[in-house]
Amino acid sequence: MQALDSTHRRFVLDLFAATHDMTLATVRPDGFPQATVVTYVNDGLTLYAGIGLDSQKAHNIRQNDKVSATITPSYTDWRHIRGLSLAGHAAIVAGAEETAHAADLMLFRFPQLRQMLPANGAGWPGAVFMRVMPSIISVLDYELGFGYTTLFEVLPDI
């Protein structure tokens, strides 16, 4: 498996910019995967999503941090299918600074969320942010051939 290079990193970041939702799979306590669609934002390759404080996703992540996700922009022609799947680790964001950062990213990308937040500045009642750090990314690009995929390891920034 090769390390994610700058060309494919740009491909991944462009996909993040072109989509709002990902299918996130967490591991339930009984060992079965649970796939759910969540709206997300990113800071580089780090993904954030707001989820219910007591949601099954939140409980799953607290018990087992392994996750998988898929992201695919809309397409009208199969020859132009592009997307990715990833495996990584998720965590519930706990610190005030990172929580504020995730909230700022969400409000910048989705300004309409301001209308849904309490006017008293109480933040995001009943919600928490989760962070996903990809370890492996599989790039899908039919423009390079039917079913073309390449698997990359995401190395920590040095």
CYANA upper distance limits for C-alpha pairs under 8 A (distance plus 0.5 A):
  1 MET  CA    151 LEU  CA      6.76
  1 MET  CA    152 PHE  CA      6.39
  1 MET  CA    153 GLU  CA      6.97
  2 GLN  CA    151 LEU  CA      7.61
  2 GLN  CA    152 PHE  CA      5.70
  2 GLN  CA    153 GLU  CA      6.51
  3 ALA  CA    152 PHE  CA      5.79
  3 ALA  CA    153 GLU  CA      5.23
  3 ALA  CA    154 VAL  CA      6.56
  3 ALA  CA    155 LEU  CA      7.11
  4 LEU  CA      8 HIS  CA      6.79
  4 LEU  CA      9 ARG  CA      6.73
  4 LEU  CA    152 PHE  CA      5.60
  4 LEU  CA    153 GLU  CA      6.29
  4 LEU  CA    154 VAL  CA      6.13
  4 LEU  CA    155 LEU  CA      7.92
  5 ASP  CA      9 ARG  CA      6.45
  6 SER  CA     10 ARG  CA      6.65
  7 THR  CA     11 PHE  CA      6.95
  8 HIS  CA     12 VAL  CA      6.68
  8 HIS  CA    139 VAL  CA      8.46
  9 ARG  CA     13 LEU  CA      6.67
 10 ARG  CA     14 ASP  CA      6.49
 11 PHE  CA     15 LEU  CA      6.81
 12 VAL  CA     16 PHE  CA      6.79
 12 VAL  CA     84 LEU  CA      8.06
 12 VAL  CA    139 VAL  CA      8.21
 13 LEU  CA     17 ALA  CA      6.76
 13 LEU  CA     44 GLY  CA      7.51
 13 LEU  CA     45 LEU  CA      7.68
 14 ASP  CA     18 ALA  CA      6.69
 15 LEU  CA     19 THR  CA      6.82
 15 LEU  CA     71 ILE  CA      8.02
 15 LEU  CA     72 THR  CA      7.89
 15 LEU  CA     73 PRO  CA      7.40
 15 LEU  CA     83 GLY  CA      7.43
 16 PHE  CA     20 HIS  CA      7.95
 16 PHE  CA     41 VAL  CA      8.26
 16 PHE  CA     42 ASN  CA      7.67
 16 PHE  CA     71 ILE  CA      8.21
 18 ALA  CA     73 PRO  CA      6.76
 19 THR  CA     71 ILE  CA      7.85
 19 THR  CA     72 THR  CA      7.66
 19 THR  CA     73 PRO  CA      6.01
 20 HIS  CA     39 THR  CA      6.00
 20 HIS  CA     40 TYR  CA      6.50
 20 HIS  CA     41 VAL  CA      7.86
 21 ASP  CA     37 VAL  CA      6.95
 21 ASP  CA     38 VAL  CA      5.99
 21 ASP  CA     39 THR  CA      4.77
 21 ASP  CA     40 TYR  CA      6.41
 21 ASP  CA     71 ILE  CA      7.56
 22 MET  CA     37 VAL  CA      6.07
 22 MET  CA     38 VAL  CA      6.11
 22 MET  CA     39 THR  CA      6.92
 22 MET  CA     40 TYR  CA      7.55
 22 MET  CA     69 ALA  CA      6.92
 22 MET  CA     70 THR  CA      6.17
 22 MET  CA     71 ILE  CA      5.43
 22 MET  CA     72 THR  CA      8.20
 23 THR  CA     35 ALA  CA      6.74
 23 THR  CA     36 THR  CA      5.91
 23 THR  CA     37 VAL  CA      4.83
 23 THR  CA     38 VAL  CA      6.86
 23 THR  CA     69 ALA  CA      5.83
 23 THR  CA     70 THR  CA      5.78
 23 THR  CA     71 ILE  CA      7.26
 24 LEU  CA     34 GLN  CA      8.43
 24 LEU  CA     35 ALA  CA      5.84
 24 LEU  CA     36 THR  CA      5.76
 24 LEU  CA     37 VAL  CA      6.54
 24 LEU  CA     38 VAL  CA      7.34
 24 LEU  CA     67 VAL  CA      7.49
 24 LEU  CA     68 SER  CA      6.42
 24 LEU  CA     69 ALA  CA      4.91
 24 LEU  CA     70 THR  CA      7.33
 25 ALA  CA     33 PRO  CA      6.53
 25 ALA  CA     34 GLN  CA      5.67
 25 ALA  CA     35 ALA  CA      4.57
 25 ALA  CA     36 THR  CA      6.86
 25 ALA  CA     67 VAL  CA      6.05
 25 ALA  CA     68 SER  CA      5.56
 25 ALA  CA     69 ALA  CA      6.41
 26 THR  CA     33 PRO  CA      6.12
 26 THR  CA     34 GLN  CA      5.78
 26 THR  CA     35 ALA  CA      7.03
 26 THR  CA     57 LYS  CA      7.04
 26 THR  CA     60 ASN  CA      6.65
 26 THR  CA     61 ILE  CA      7.16
 26 THR  CA     64 ASN  CA      8.35
 26 THR  CA     65 ASP  CA      8.34
 26 THR  CA     66 LYS  CA      7.22
 26 THR  CA     67 VAL  CA      5.41
 26 THR  CA     68 SER  CA      7.35
 27 VAL  CA     31 GLY  CA      6.40
 27 VAL  CA     32 PHE  CA      6.43
 27 VAL  CA     33 PRO  CA      5.09
 27 VAL  CA     34 GLN  CA      6.59
 27 VAL  CA     60 ASN  CA      6.29
 27 VAL  CA     61 ILE  CA      7.97
 27 VAL  CA     64 ASN  CA      6.97
 27 VAL  CA     66 LYS  CA      7.60
 27 VAL  CA     67 VAL  CA      7.61
 28 ARG  CA     32 PHE  CA      5.94
 28 ARG  CA     33 PRO  CA      6.38
 28 ARG  CA     34 GLN  CA      6.89
 28 ARG  CA     56 GLN  CA      8.48
 28 ARG  CA     60 ASN  CA      5.84
 29 PRO  CA     60 ASN  CA      7.26
 29 PRO  CA     63 GLN  CA      7.80
 34 GLN  CA     57 LYS  CA      8.45
 38 VAL  CA     49 ALA  CA      7.24
 38 VAL  CA     50 GLY  CA      8.46
 38 VAL  CA     51 ILE  CA      8.40
 39 THR  CA     49 ALA  CA      6.61
 39 THR  CA     50 GLY  CA      8.12
 40 TYR  CA     47 LEU  CA      7.02
 40 TYR  CA     48 TYR  CA      5.99
 40 TYR  CA     49 ALA  CA      5.05
 40 TYR  CA     50 GLY  CA      8.00
 40 TYR  CA    106 MET  CA      8.16
 41 VAL  CA     47 LEU  CA      6.27
 41 VAL  CA     48 TYR  CA      5.84
 41 VAL  CA     49 ALA  CA      7.02
 41 VAL  CA    102 ALA  CA      8.46
 41 VAL  CA    105 LEU  CA      6.95
 41 VAL  CA    106 MET  CA      6.67
 41 VAL  CA    109 ARG  CA      7.83
 42 ASN  CA     46 THR  CA      5.99
 42 ASN  CA     47 LEU  CA      4.88
 42 ASN  CA     48 TYR  CA      6.46
 42 ASN  CA    105 LEU  CA      8.00
 43 ASP  CA     47 LEU  CA      7.01
 43 ASP  CA    105 LEU  CA      8.45
 45 LEU  CA    133 MET  CA      7.64
 45 LEU  CA    134 PRO  CA      7.62
 46 THR  CA    131 ARG  CA      7.35
 46 THR  CA    132 VAL  CA      6.40
 46 THR  CA    133 MET  CA      5.73
 46 THR  CA    134 PRO  CA      7.64
 47 LEU  CA    131 ARG  CA      6.13
 47 LEU  CA    132 VAL  CA      5.54
 47 LEU  CA    133 MET  CA      7.23
 48 TYR  CA    102 ALA  CA      6.85
 48 TYR  CA    129 PHE  CA      6.98
 48 TYR  CA    130 MET  CA      6.05
 48 TYR  CA    131 ARG  CA      5.17
 48 TYR  CA    132 VAL  CA      6.90
 49 ALA  CA    102 ALA  CA      8.42
 49 ALA  CA    129 PHE  CA      6.01
 49 ALA  CA    130 MET  CA      5.98
 49 ALA  CA    131 ARG  CA      7.37
 50 GLY  CA    127 ALA  CA      6.79
 50 GLY  CA    128 VAL  CA      6.13
 50 GLY  CA    129 PHE  CA      4.92
 50 GLY  CA    130 MET  CA      6.88
 51 ILE  CA     55 SER  CA      7.49
 51 ILE  CA     57 LYS  CA      8.03
 51 ILE  CA     58 ALA  CA      7.54
 51 ILE  CA    127 ALA  CA      5.95
 51 ILE  CA    128 VAL  CA      6.05
 51 ILE  CA    129 PHE  CA      6.56
 51 ILE  CA    130 MET  CA      7.55
 52 GLY  CA     57 LYS  CA      8.47
 52 GLY  CA     58 ALA  CA      7.44
 52 GLY  CA    126 GLY  CA      6.40
 52 GLY  CA    127 ALA  CA      4.93
 52 GLY  CA    128 VAL  CA      6.68
 53 LEU  CA     58 ALA  CA      6.87
 53 LEU  CA    126 GLY  CA      5.88
 53 LEU  CA    127 ALA  CA      5.21
 53 LEU  CA    128 VAL  CA      5.85
 54 ASP  CA     58 ALA  CA      6.77
 54 ASP  CA     59 HIS  CA      7.28
 54 ASP  CA    126 GLY  CA      8.24
 55 SER  CA     59 HIS  CA      6.90
 56 GLN  CA     60 ASN  CA      6.49
 57 LYS  CA     61 ILE  CA      6.63
 58 ALA  CA     62 ARG  CA      6.72
 58 ALA  CA     92 ILE  CA      7.73
 58 ALA  CA    130 MET  CA      8.50
 59 HIS  CA     63 GLN  CA      6.89
 60 ASN  CA     64 ASN  CA      6.46
 60 ASN  CA     65 ASP  CA      8.13
 61 ILE  CA     65 ASP  CA      5.33
 61 ILE  CA     66 LYS  CA      7.88
 61 ILE  CA     90 ALA  CA      6.88
 61 ILE  CA     91 ALA  CA      6.82
 61 ILE  CA     92 ILE  CA      7.85
 62 ARG  CA     91 ALA  CA      7.61
 62 ARG  CA     92 ILE  CA      7.82
 65 ASP  CA     89 HIS  CA      5.61
 65 ASP  CA     90 ALA  CA      5.48
 65 ASP  CA     91 ALA  CA      6.83
 66 LYS  CA     87 ALA  CA      7.94
 66 LYS  CA     88 GLY  CA      6.43
 66 LYS  CA     89 HIS  CA      5.26
 66 LYS  CA     90 ALA  CA      6.91
 67 VAL  CA     87 ALA  CA      6.34
 67 VAL  CA     88 GLY  CA      6.01
 67 VAL  CA     89 HIS  CA      6.23
 67 VAL  CA     90 ALA  CA      6.93
 67 VAL  CA    132 VAL  CA      8.42
 68 SER  CA     85 SER  CA      7.65
 68 SER  CA     86 LEU  CA      5.95
 68 SER  CA     87 ALA  CA      4.89
 68 SER  CA     88 GLY  CA      6.83
 69 ALA  CA     85 SER  CA      6.03
 69 ALA  CA     86 LEU  CA      5.82
 69 ALA  CA     87 ALA  CA      7.16
 70 THR  CA     83 GLY  CA      7.92
 70 THR  CA     84 LEU  CA      6.20
 70 THR  CA     85 SER  CA      4.78
 70 THR  CA     86 LEU  CA      6.97
 71 ILE  CA     83 GLY  CA      6.07
 71 ILE  CA     84 LEU  CA      5.97
 71 ILE  CA     85 SER  CA      6.95
 72 THR  CA     81 ILE  CA      8.35
 72 THR  CA     82 ARG  CA      6.75
 72 THR  CA     83 GLY  CA      4.76
 72 THR  CA     84 LEU  CA      7.07
 73 PRO  CA     81 ILE  CA      8.43
 73 PRO  CA     82 ARG  CA      7.40
 73 PRO  CA     83 GLY  CA      7.18
 75 TYR  CA     80 HIS  CA      7.15
 75 TYR  CA     81 ILE  CA      6.62
 76 THR  CA     80 HIS  CA      8.27
 77 ASP  CA     81 ILE  CA      7.60
 78 TRP  CA    142 TYR  CA      7.81
 79 ARG  CA    142 TYR  CA      5.96
 79 ARG  CA    143 GLU  CA      6.25
 79 ARG  CA    145 GLY  CA      8.34
 79 ARG  CA    146 PHE  CA      7.71
 80 HIS  CA    141 ASP  CA      7.88
 80 HIS  CA    142 TYR  CA      6.17
 80 HIS  CA    143 GLU  CA      5.88
 81 ILE  CA    140 LEU  CA      8.08
 81 ILE  CA    141 ASP  CA      6.63
 81 ILE  CA    142 TYR  CA      5.77
 81 ILE  CA    143 GLU  CA      7.61
 82 ARG  CA    139 VAL  CA      8.29
 82 ARG  CA    140 LEU  CA      5.86
 82 ARG  CA    141 ASP  CA      5.04
 82 ARG  CA    142 TYR  CA      6.76
 82 ARG  CA    143 GLU  CA      8.19
 83 GLY  CA    139 VAL  CA      6.71
 83 GLY  CA    140 LEU  CA      5.50
 83 GLY  CA    141 ASP  CA      7.15
 84 LEU  CA    137 ILE  CA      7.22
 84 LEU  CA    138 SER  CA      5.94
 84 LEU  CA    139 VAL  CA      5.08
 84 LEU  CA    140 LEU  CA      5.95
 85 SER  CA    137 ILE  CA      6.34
 85 SER  CA    138 SER  CA      5.72
 85 SER  CA    139 VAL  CA      7.31
 86 LEU  CA    134 PRO  CA      6.68
 86 LEU  CA    135 SER  CA      7.87
 86 LEU  CA    136 ILE  CA      5.99
 86 LEU  CA    137 ILE  CA      4.84
 86 LEU  CA    138 SER  CA      6.58
 87 ALA  CA    134 PRO  CA      6.19
 87 ALA  CA    135 SER  CA      6.33
 87 ALA  CA    136 ILE  CA      5.71
 87 ALA  CA    137 ILE  CA      7.09
 88 GLY  CA    132 VAL  CA      7.10
 88 GLY  CA    133 MET  CA      5.99
 88 GLY  CA    134 PRO  CA      4.60
 88 GLY  CA    135 SER  CA      5.21
 88 GLY  CA    136 ILE  CA      7.10
 89 HIS  CA    132 VAL  CA      6.17
 89 HIS  CA    133 MET  CA      5.91
 89 HIS  CA    134 PRO  CA      7.03
 89 HIS  CA    135 SER  CA      7.95
 90 ALA  CA    130 MET  CA      7.14
 90 ALA  CA    131 ARG  CA      5.87
 90 ALA  CA    132 VAL  CA      4.82
 90 ALA  CA    133 MET  CA      6.83
 91 ALA  CA    130 MET  CA      6.01
 91 ALA  CA    131 ARG  CA      5.86
 91 ALA  CA    132 VAL  CA      7.24
 92 ILE  CA    128 VAL  CA      7.44
 92 ILE  CA    129 PHE  CA      6.49
 92 ILE  CA    130 MET  CA      4.85
 92 ILE  CA    131 ARG  CA      6.85
 93 VAL  CA     98 GLU  CA      7.26
 93 VAL  CA     99 THR  CA      6.65
 93 VAL  CA    128 VAL  CA      7.59
 93 VAL  CA    129 PHE  CA      5.96
 93 VAL  CA    130 MET  CA      5.86
 93 VAL  CA    131 ARG  CA      6.85
 94 ALA  CA     98 GLU  CA      8.02
 94 ALA  CA     99 THR  CA      7.41
 95 GLY  CA     99 THR  CA      6.54
 96 ALA  CA    100 ALA  CA      6.56
 97 GLU  CA    101 HIS  CA      6.71
 98 GLU  CA    102 ALA  CA      6.61
 99 THR  CA    103 ALA  CA      6.62
 99 THR  CA    129 PHE  CA      7.22
100 ALA  CA    104 ASP  CA      6.53
101 HIS  CA    105 LEU  CA      6.75
102 ALA  CA    106 MET  CA      6.74
102 ALA  CA    129 PHE  CA      7.51
103 ALA  CA    107 LEU  CA      6.63
104 ASP  CA    108 PHE  CA      6.50
105 LEU  CA    109 ARG  CA      6.73
106 MET  CA    110 PHE  CA      6.20
106 MET  CA    111 PRO  CA      8.16
106 MET  CA    113 LEU  CA      8.45
107 LEU  CA    111 PRO  CA      5.29
107 LEU  CA    112 GLN  CA      8.09
107 LEU  CA    113 LEU  CA      6.78
107 LEU  CA    114 ARG  CA      7.35
112 GLN  CA    116 MET  CA      7.94
113 LEU  CA    117 LEU  CA      7.12
117 LEU  CA    121 GLY  CA      8.10
117 LEU  CA    122 ALA  CA      8.30
117 LEU  CA    123 GLY  CA      7.07
117 LEU  CA    124 TRP  CA      6.99
118 PRO  CA    122 ALA  CA      6.53
118 PRO  CA    123 GLY  CA      7.37
118 PRO  CA    124 TRP  CA      8.34
124 TRP  CA    128 VAL  CA      7.89
134 PRO  CA    154 VAL  CA      7.12
135 SER  CA    153 GLU  CA      6.45
135 SER  CA    154 VAL  CA      5.44
135 SER  CA    155 LEU  CA      7.77
136 ILE  CA    151 LEU  CA      7.66
136 ILE  CA    152 PHE  CA      6.16
136 ILE  CA    153 GLU  CA      5.10
136 ILE  CA    154 VAL  CA      6.12
137 ILE  CA    151 LEU  CA      6.44
137 ILE  CA    152 PHE  CA      5.72
137 ILE  CA    153 GLU  CA      6.95
137 ILE  CA    154 VAL  CA      7.61
138 SER  CA    149 THR  CA      6.91
138 SER  CA    150 THR  CA      6.06
138 SER  CA    151 LEU  CA      4.84
138 SER  CA    152 PHE  CA      6.60
139 VAL  CA    149 THR  CA      5.81
139 VAL  CA    150 THR  CA      5.81
139 VAL  CA    151 LEU  CA      6.93
139 VAL  CA    152 PHE  CA      8.37
140 LEU  CA    147 GLY  CA      7.51
140 LEU  CA    148 TYR  CA      6.28
140 LEU  CA    149 THR  CA      5.05
140 LEU  CA    150 THR  CA      7.45
141 ASP  CA    145 GLY  CA      7.65
141 ASP  CA    146 PHE  CA      8.45
141 ASP  CA    147 GLY  CA      7.70
141 ASP  CA    148 TYR  CA      6.02
141 ASP  CA    149 THR  CA      6.92
142 TYR  CA    146 PHE  CA      5.41
142 TYR  CA    147 GLY  CA      6.27
142 TYR  CA    148 TYR  CA      6.13
144 LEU  CA    148 TYR  CA      6.72
